[in-house]
């Protein structure tokens, strides 16, 4: 045995002495030592990414990821349930005119928008009485006329100029502060309260009579004629024609996957098809209609025409579809959109009902087919403002560039028809993509104008970083302060960012080999050399109502839904991208033109990601407007920041994002998200319908009329009188 042991030792020494075995042996020895040291040394463990948190080598990374996300869900549910027993639970519900406070707490500029309502009968349902609310510019003052052509008042459906919306001073004492967003940041008056009859009465919630005292027949109202007449009366104020799409160059309209230019025949075919689509749009979307009333030219302002500032115009596309049943509330809201955005502004906006014809067997593109679809699917009073489209049109326009049917369907291609609208209606500088199931409790012009002004004030430095997080005042402080801006930039430091190679901030368009940016270049090389000046006074190409987040690693279901944007040396997986949920957005003509070109070239992304990504890649100005969002329980600012801005550097995207699959239940108690439940309940109560024990005639007789501050709600489905005892779904629902 001793001899055998000696032989083994001798053989071992010989093997270890061989040059080819020494280095591997040393490596194994050192690696074992490293494992021992890391096991006992926590600081070192933090420096070795694949050994953090004691994760074993044999566990699948996706399994670890899912376990961590599951732990987050469990913790959120625990905190969510705990808050049900805490003060502040459900305080957004049941607030009425009985408890108004802060009636005189407003700035002088906001006070100037309020005035007596001489034509308003004193309401019997409240001791507090409403006042008129006029959020429009001070038309036709000396200051106005020094820079603008005169504003001409436009008659409404009853033959007279519409009255101001009536509001109540103050806000319900028990109504909480918003969890996200801010009234003051957007320039909105938080101490106004809207009640249903004084808000929607003149749009059909109450009986409306014409000048002869007869009940108004809404079915006979021609809203298209009213809008067109209003624009004609005010045409001296506006830029009435827009430029051609300067980004359309057939020589650049796409390369094939091998990087080869299309053949001359292919170019001619694409050009011919494009002309054919344009002719179709002009024929059916821009069909000339006689305006019944003669257009009176406005009086001269007395100034040289060169001093007049031509005002940009905006189209609002109210998304609808065949099979949609228009409730009374739907009709009242559409009327209020037209009245407040077009008729009262003198044509600054035009509202369209943008209807998808889902029946692919219906031959839409004939005079008879188009008219038949209008009569079958659109209420009579809105037919003259309707623009119809179908899959056949999208295929004709984009089929060559986007051969994938999936890419062209409305689920992933919601903005394709909007892009075509922008090609046909060149007079609009901006287009709102507006969800039919959203509601503004407030004044439409007030909300949209304030958002546009906020976006115009925003500097570009650090803008994409501020965009990617929910603004929480109690955590972030003043939005425009250096503290918030610097805090965001510092938290972004060290992260892998998209930019021009100058530091960690997005600064101009990123350098991507498959994109030729059209946006402006930064005025200085390093963003640190810009004193938050670049971009101030520049209209935003994109306005979103929620964070513009980075979907990479977020587990959002459509984070990788991308077509094109690739070459031999650049895979689509490397493409920087951004997204926003929901798709209610304002887009500039420039952005829509660039999106149109990208789609013709085969570059496309999912609906919630396409406008944001194109704006990023082309260096255009995109802004998240932090509108107030409320919750049904009293989350602290720190909790909201943790659950909704929990990504690296305080962003709302990346790992653990609330937008990720299985995490969207966090939005269940919010007032704006497509999975939220409070919006329907709040709006039902506001309309006087019982929901979850609140609302209805008996409840209001005891507690008063529900009154709400300015807010936006989504989703709202089929508002109609509810059965006694109706209860909205309020439990957490996950994807």
Helices and strands as residue ranges (DSSP letters): H 2-17, H 19-40, H 42-47, G 49-54, H 61-82, G 83-85, G 97-99, E 100-101, H 108-111, E 114-115, E 131-133, H 142-145, E 165-169, E 171-172, H 183-186, E 192-193, H 196-200, G 201-203, G 218-220, H 223-233, G 235-237, G 250-252, H 264-284, G 305-307, E 314-321, H 328-338, I 339-343, E 349-356, H 367-377, G 380-385, E 386-389, H 391-398, H 405-408, H 416-424, E 430-435, E 438-441, H 444-457, H 463-467, H 473-476, H 482-492, G 527-529, E 542-544, E 562-563, G 572-574, E 585-588, H 589-600, E 604-605, H 607-617, E 622-624, H 637-644, G 648-650, G 664-669, H 678-686, H 697-703, E 711-714
